Amino acid sequence: MTNFATATTEPARDEAAPVQDLWFDDGNLILQAENSLFRIYRGLLSARSSVFKDMLAFPPPEGGNPMMDGCHIVTVHDSAKDMGFFLRAVFDSSYFEPPPSPTELPIVGAVLRLSLKYDVPYLHRRALDHLSTTFPLTLDGWKQRDALRTIPPVDNTPFAAFLIAREFDLPWLLPAILYCISSHPFEKTLDSASWCDEEISLCWPDKRMAIVGRQKLIAMQHQSALTLAKLSSAKSEDCTGTACSDTRQHCADVLSGWDMAGFLDYFEDHTDMCEDLCQPCCAAFKELCASKSEEMWTDLPVMFGLANWEQLERMRVQALE
């Protein structure tokens, strides 16, 4: 553990500036992270964080802590951005509420990082819950993802989420994240993806996992297209339409032409192609898509070399305890 009271390596004090929304005039403790100053309440911070409680209980160093406006200044070795997100979550009850309240991935990552470091369990659980709304463990959760997700779909978010899942050992998030990555152009996995003014490049073992899993996923997707094509070659006894066979064949051709993942939402995203199907054929087509989606979701973790869903769910529950 780092003894905050004895930490001496600090940025130059005259370069540091208060963070206005985290500078309380009646605060009794100043934290310095990089060149940012946060004047906060020592007692409330200690009540939320057992680590801060213990560290702030240590006696000051021999020369005493630096002072400003009658408050001790304690240096923490975290990024100012992360510390700002974390302290807002601690001191503003409306800033980082649990789902369904919206948030953003940088906030989730920072809160997760510092809630673990400083032992704030309720914020840790909230961060995990937000991630699970966006990268669920069930197919039903995936189907409702657009309505339930609390993290907005900023371009290339799955690549940033992958790094978070790796950093904090959250394997239950990886199947959905890797499916999302597989829905992006292959070059992003092979080279890099831009996200929030930074370039994200996966390490080689993770690239290999994503590439090999993607290959299996696309092969299964093409197999589903083949099943659709076979269905189109046999006219159903219940069929009342004249263009059903051609329509089903067209749907299969579209799917087989993809080199990116997309089957889990195929029926929902292409209902317009089903307009030329009669009611019995549309119902059969929908049922087939649902059945193949279940198969794909069940096999998704294994395709990427991960534990099965049951084991991943146990890991998630343990992390929330």
C-alpha positions as CSV (number, residue, x, y, z in Angstrom):
1,M,0.0,0.0,0.0
2,T,1.1,3.5,-0.7
3,N,1.4,5.8,2.4
4,F,-0.2,9.0,1.1
5,A,1.1,10.9,4.1
6,T,4.7,10.2,3.3
7,A,4.5,10.6,-0.5
8,T,7.0,13.3,-1.5
9,T,7.3,13.2,-5.3
10,E,4.9,15.9,-6.5
11,P,4.4,18.1,-9.5
12,A,5.5,21.7,-9.0
13,R,2.9,23.3,-6.7
14,D,2.8,26.6,-8.5
15,E,1.7,24.7,-11.7
16,A,-1.2,23.0,-10.0
17,A,-4.7,24.4,-10.4
18,P,-8.0,23.7,-8.5
19,V,-10.7,21.7,-10.3
20,Q,-13.6,24.0,-9.8
21,D,-16.5,21.5,-9.4
22,L,-14.4,19.6,-6.9
23,W,-13.1,22.5,-4.9
24,F,-15.3,22.9,-1.8
25,D,-14.6,26.1,0.1
26,D,-15.3,24.4,3.4
27,G,-13.4,21.2,2.5
28,N,-10.6,20.1,4.9
29,L,-8.4,18.0,2.6
30,I,-6.7,18.8,-0.7
31,L,-5.7,15.9,-3.0
32,Q,-3.2,16.6,-5.8
33,A,-3.2,14.4,-8.9
34,E,-0.7,15.5,-11.5
35,N,-1.3,19.3,-11.8
36,S,-4.9,19.2,-10.5
37,L,-6.1,20.1,-7.0
38,F,-9.2,18.7,-5.4
39,R,-10.4,20.3,-2.1
40,I,-12.8,17.7,-0.6
41,Y,-14.1,16.4,2.7
42,R,-11.7,14.1,4.5
43,G,-14.3,12.4,6.7
44,L,-16.7,11.6,3.8
45,L,-13.8,10.2,1.7
46,S,-12.7,8.0,4.6
47,A,-16.2,6.8,5.1
48,R,-16.4,5.7,1.5
49,S,-12.9,4.3,1.1
50,S,-11.3,2.0,3.6
51,V,-7.9,2.6,1.9
52,F,-8.1,6.4,2.3
53,K,-9.3,5.9,5.8
54,D,-6.3,3.9,6.7
55,M,-3.8,6.0,4.9
56,L,-5.1,9.3,6.2
57,A,-4.9,7.9,9.7
58,F,-1.1,7.6,9.4
59,P,0.9,10.4,11.2
60,P,2.3,13.1,8.8
61,P,5.9,12.9,7.8
62,E,8.5,14.6,9.9
63,G,8.5,17.8,8.0
64,G,4.7,17.8,7.8
65,N,2.4,17.8,4.7
66,P,2.4,20.9,2.5
67,M,-0.5,23.2,3.3
68,M,-2.9,25.5,1.4
69,D,-5.7,27.6,2.9
70,G,-5.3,25.7,6.1
71,C,-5.7,22.2,4.5
72,H,-3.1,19.5,4.2
73,I,-2.2,18.7,0.6
74,V,-1.8,14.9,-0.1
75,T,-0.4,13.8,-3.4
76,V,-1.9,10.7,-5.1
77,H,-0.2,9.0,-8.0
78,D,-3.2,8.7,-10.3
79,S,-4.1,10.6,-13.4
80,A,-6.0,13.8,-12.8
81,K,-8.7,12.7,-15.2
82,D,-9.3,9.4,-13.4
83,M,-9.3,11.1,-10.0
84,G,-11.8,13.7,-11.2
85,F,-14.2,11.0,-12.4
86,F,-13.7,9.0,-9.2
87,L,-14.2,12.0,-6.8
88,R,-17.3,13.1,-8.7
89,A,-18.8,9.6,-8.3
90,V,-18.0,9.8,-4.5
91,F,-19.2,13.3,-3.8
92,D,-22.1,13.8,-6.3
93,S,-24.8,11.1,-5.8
94,S,-26.3,11.9,-9.2
95,Y,-23.0,11.7,-11.2
96,F,-22.5,7.9,-11.4
97,E,-25.8,6.2,-10.6
98,P,-26.5,2.5,-11.3
99,P,-28.2,1.4,-14.5
100,P,-30.5,2.4,-16.1
101,S,-28.9,5.9,-15.6
102,P,-26.5,6.6,-18.6
103,T,-22.8,7.1,-18.3
104,E,-19.7,7.0,-20.5
105,L,-17.0,4.4,-21.0
106,P,-14.1,6.7,-19.8
107,I,-16.0,7.3,-16.6
108,V,-16.7,3.6,-16.1
109,G,-13.0,2.8,-16.6
110,A,-11.8,5.4,-14.2
111,V,-14.3,4.5,-11.5
112,L,-13.6,0.9,-11.9
113,R,-9.8,1.5,-11.7
114,L,-9.9,3.7,-8.6
115,S,-12.8,2.0,-6.8
116,L,-10.6,-1.1,-6.8
117,K,-7.5,0.7,-5.8
118,Y,-9.1,2.6,-3.0
119,D,-11.7,-0.1,-2.0
120,V,-15.1,1.5,-2.7
121,P,-17.2,-1.6,-3.3
122,Y,-20.5,0.0,-4.3
123,L,-18.9,2.0,-7.1
124,H,-17.0,-1.1,-8.3
125,R,-20.4,-3.0,-8.6
126,R,-22.0,-0.1,-10.4
127,A,-19.2,0.0,-12.9
128,L,-19.5,-3.7,-13.6
129,D,-23.3,-3.4,-14.0
130,H,-22.9,-0.6,-16.5
131,L,-20.5,-2.8,-18.6
132,S,-22.9,-5.7,-18.4
133,T,-25.7,-3.6,-19.9
134,T,-23.6,-3.0,-22.9
135,F,-21.9,-6.3,-23.2
136,P,-24.4,-8.8,-21.8
137,L,-24.1,-12.5,-21.0
138,T,-27.5,-13.6,-22.5
139,L,-29.0,-13.5,-25.9
140,D,-32.1,-11.8,-24.5
141,G,-29.8,-9.2,-23.1
142,W,-28.2,-8.8,-26.5
143,K,-31.5,-8.4,-28.2
144,Q,-32.5,-5.6,-25.8
145,R,-29.0,-4.1,-25.8
146,D,-29.9,-0.9,-27.8
147,A,-32.7,-0.1,-25.3
148,L,-30.9,-1.1,-22.1
149,R,-27.2,-0.1,-22.7
150,T,-26.0,2.7,-20.5
151,I,-22.8,3.3,-22.4
152,P,-23.3,5.1,-25.8
153,P,-22.2,3.4,-29.0
154,V,-19.2,5.7,-29.7
155,D,-17.3,4.4,-32.7
156,N,-14.8,1.7,-31.9
157,T,-16.1,1.4,-28.3
158,P,-15.6,-2.4,-28.3
159,F,-11.9,-2.0,-28.7
160,A,-11.6,0.3,-25.7
161,A,-14.0,-2.0,-23.7
162,F,-11.7,-4.9,-24.5
163,L,-8.8,-3.2,-22.9
164,I,-10.8,-2.6,-19.8
165,A,-11.9,-6.2,-19.6
166,R,-8.3,-7.3,-19.9
167,E,-7.0,-4.7,-17.4
168,F,-9.4,-5.8,-14.7
169,D,-9.8,-9.5,-15.6
170,L,-13.5,-9.4,-16.6
171,P,-13.7,-12.5,-18.9
172,W,-17.5,-12.6,-18.9
173,L,-17.6,-9.4,-21.0
174,L,-15.3,-10.7,-23.7
175,P,-17.7,-12.9,-25.8
176,A,-20.0,-9.9,-26.5
177,I,-17.1,-7.5,-26.9
178,L,-15.3,-9.9,-29.4
179,Y,-18.6,-10.3,-31.3
180,C,-18.8,-6.6,-31.6
181,I,-15.1,-6.4,-32.7
182,S,-15.9,-9.0,-35.3
183,S,-18.6,-6.7,-36.7
184,H,-15.9,-4.1,-37.5
185,P,-13.6,-4.2,-40.6
186,F,-10.8,-6.7,-40.1
187,E,-8.1,-4.1,-40.5
188,K,-9.0,-2.6,-37.1
189,T,-8.2,-5.8,-35.3
190,L,-5.0,-6.3,-37.4
191,D,-3.8,-2.8,-37.1
192,S,-5.5,-0.3,-34.8
193,A,-8.8,1.4,-34.1
194,S,-9.3,5.1,-33.2
195,W,-11.1,5.9,-30.1
196,C,-11.4,9.2,-28.3
197,D,-8.2,10.7,-29.8
198,E,-6.1,7.6,-29.2
199,E,-5.1,4.6,-31.3
200,I,-5.9,1.2,-29.7
201,S,-3.9,-1.7,-30.9
202,L,-4.3,-5.2,-29.3
203,C,-1.4,-7.2,-28.3
204,W,-0.5,-10.2,-30.5
205,P,-2.1,-12.9,-28.3
206,D,-5.4,-10.9,-28.2
207,K,-5.2,-10.2,-31.9
208,R,-4.8,-13.9,-32.6
209,M,-7.7,-14.8,-30.3
210,A,-9.9,-12.2,-32.1
211,I,-8.9,-13.3,-35.6
212,V,-9.2,-17.1,-35.0
213,G,-12.6,-16.6,-33.2
214,R,-13.8,-14.3,-36.0
215,Q,-13.0,-16.9,-38.6
216,K,-15.1,-19.5,-36.7
217,L,-17.9,-17.0,-36.3
218,I,-18.0,-16.1,-39.9
219,A,-17.9,-19.8,-40.9
220,M,-20.9,-20.4,-38.7
221,Q,-22.7,-17.4,-40.2
222,H,-22.1,-18.8,-43.7
223,Q,-23.4,-22.2,-42.6
224,S,-26.6,-20.4,-41.5
225,A,-26.8,-18.8,-44.9
226,L,-26.5,-22.3,-46.5
227,T,-29.4,-23.5,-44.3
228,L,-31.5,-20.6,-45.5
229,A,-30.6,-21.4,-49.1
230,K,-31.7,-25.0,-48.7
231,L,-34.9,-23.8,-47.1
232,S,-35.6,-21.7,-50.2
233,S,-35.3,-24.7,-52.5
234,A,-38.2,-26.5,-51.0
235,K,-41.7,-24.9,-51.3
236,S,-43.5,-25.2,-48.0
237,E,-46.9,-26.8,-48.0
238,D,-48.2,-23.8,-46.0
239,C,-46.7,-21.2,-48.4
240,T,-49.3,-18.9,-50.0
241,G,-46.9,-16.5,-51.7
242,T,-45.4,-16.4,-55.2
243,A,-42.0,-14.8,-54.4
244,C,-41.1,-16.6,-51.1
245,S,-38.5,-18.9,-52.5
246,D,-36.6,-16.1,-54.3
247,T,-36.9,-13.8,-51.3
248,R,-35.4,-16.5,-48.9
249,Q,-32.6,-17.1,-51.5
250,H,-31.9,-13.3,-51.6
251,C,-31.7,-13.2,-47.8
252,A,-29.2,-16.1,-47.8
253,D,-27.1,-14.5,-50.5
254,V,-26.9,-11.2,-48.5
255,L,-25.8,-13.1,-45.4
256,S,-23.3,-15.3,-47.2
257,G,-21.7,-12.2,-48.7
258,W,-20.7,-10.7,-45.3
259,D,-17.2,-10.9,-44.0
260,M,-18.2,-9.4,-40.7
261,A,-20.4,-10.6,-37.8
262,G,-24.0,-9.6,-37.9
263,F,-26.2,-12.7,-37.7
264,L,-27.5,-12.2,-34.2
265,D,-29.4,-9.1,-35.4
266,Y,-30.0,-10.3,-38.9
267,F,-33.8,-10.8,-38.8
268,E,-34.4,-7.6,-36.8
269,D,-32.2,-5.5,-39.1
270,H,-33.6,-6.9,-42.3
271,T,-37.4,-7.1,-41.7
272,D,-37.8,-5.1,-45.0
273,M,-36.5,-8.1,-46.9
274,C,-39.3,-10.2,-45.4
275,E,-42.0,-8.1,-46.7
276,D,-42.4,-10.3,-49.8
277,L,-42.7,-13.4,-47.7
278,C,-46.2,-14.8,-47.0
279,Q,-47.1,-15.1,-43.3
280,P,-46.3,-18.8,-42.9
281,C,-42.9,-18.4,-44.6
282,C,-42.1,-15.2,-42.6
283,A,-42.9,-17.1,-39.4
284,A,-40.7,-20.0,-40.5
285,F,-37.9,-17.7,-41.5
286,K,-38.0,-15.9,-38.1
287,E,-38.0,-19.1,-36.2
288,L,-35.0,-20.4,-38.2
289,C,-33.1,-17.1,-37.5
290,A,-33.9,-17.4,-33.8
291,S,-32.8,-21.0,-33.6
292,K,-29.5,-20.3,-35.4
293,S,-28.9,-17.2,-33.2
294,E,-29.3,-19.4,-30.1
295,E,-26.7,-21.8,-31.4
296,M,-24.3,-19.0,-32.3
297,W,-24.7,-17.4,-28.8
298,T,-24.2,-20.7,-27.0
299,D,-21.0,-21.3,-28.9
300,L,-19.7,-17.7,-28.8
301,P,-17.4,-18.0,-25.8
302,V,-15.9,-21.3,-27.0
303,M,-15.2,-19.9,-30.5
304,F,-12.9,-17.4,-28.9
305,G,-11.2,-19.9,-26.6
306,L,-13.1,-18.7,-23.4
307,A,-14.9,-20.6,-20.7
308,N,-18.6,-21.4,-21.4
309,W,-21.4,-19.1,-20.4
310,E,-22.2,-20.9,-17.1
311,Q,-18.6,-20.6,-15.9
312,L,-18.4,-17.0,-17.0
313,E,-21.6,-16.2,-15.1
314,R,-20.1,-17.7,-12.0
315,M,-17.1,-15.4,-12.4
316,R,-19.3,-12.4,-12.7
317,V,-21.3,-13.2,-9.6
318,Q,-18.1,-13.8,-7.6
319,A,-16.8,-10.4,-8.8
320,L,-19.9,-8.7,-7.5
321,E,-19.8,-10.2,-4.1
